[in-house]
């Protein structure tokens, strides 16, 4: 069957999509034409993404050769068989349409073993389906979108990929669901798809290679990739087996991986092993942990801190914030969920309550330095939420290094410790409790120390009267801290 509706051995029946093949195959089955009597072809420039299928010509306009052998009944295919044929139609093979028609013919004759992997044709059919599914998975995994400069009508993100099979239509639907209303384009050597945020447009090839793409943010990605690359654990053979070589050339990191692997082979692996020795677990030894650890250079910034394990589970470290030389430093326990995401202290519900306390006590938050005893968020999962978990003593002690740095830089006169964890961090180990010190200033290492409740405690108190009492204690404590600014350093607590 050619475009005018003729069937002959010299003029192939041309189809460019599964829908066209299905319509033609249904007509051929109706006329009882066996596979060996049909020659299949693909129109020039045709592929599985070439547009809407053409309607089959009417039966009266098709001259047919005489039928050979029994005519198969025109029974309906089960959904599983139809899905296998549709998936296999994406497999690039010169004889794919002829093969699929042979499978269909055999099925309609009652040879249902053709769907089994034990059958020669069934084995090939299963192999084609598996290869197409693998290509879809690889395209999902190895497409890299580059952000483009904002231009009217142009997609915001563009990607280049060279698929081995015709999987662009179904992969395009995957990214439509995944990327929402953000505009993007995926270009391949055979076709392109463009999503404008509402409609998916199918076109011919619009690019020739990944070299046509440029992304200013790619340098940042490569810097991050280098930072997470561990030369001590590199396995080049494993990397090549997990990511086929044909994908590397179009991945941004593909340009730097060979040199990093070479450096690992030339000695960087040993350096990486030395740097990681401090995190290795080992047998318990009868000395303190501080003496057991080898001497190491202390981190120069919070982002580099590995003094305890909390950094592994937090989004980021949350430093203190406030006036550079504030007379009052307020110390809380640790960042909460919102602080962990924002990278700023006291921006969540506890921070809003603290703002109310500041207002009631007539203290300007901008004149205060706010920080926490522990700089990383410690949490445990509860459903889809991250729930606060009290830091352990070893974690408080590990983070005291950063509190000492803040005290040395800010040089406050009064420290307000909010809660027991903050009090332990400020005073160190001891038997002093929050209950014993509420409303009673303490002299410690040249500072006045005032204790108040943590805002989260006030939020958790179920009884309204107790809640108001706790809020009042916080207000009085901040007013006391402000009054202590006028008290001589040599004065006795009282």
Order of alpha helices (4+ residues) and beta strands (2+ residues): beta-alpha-beta-alpha-alpha-alpha-beta-beta-alpha-beta-beta-beta-alpha-alpha-alpha-alpha-alpha-alpha-beta-beta-alpha-alpha-beta-beta-beta-alpha-beta-alpha-alpha-beta-beta-alpha-alpha
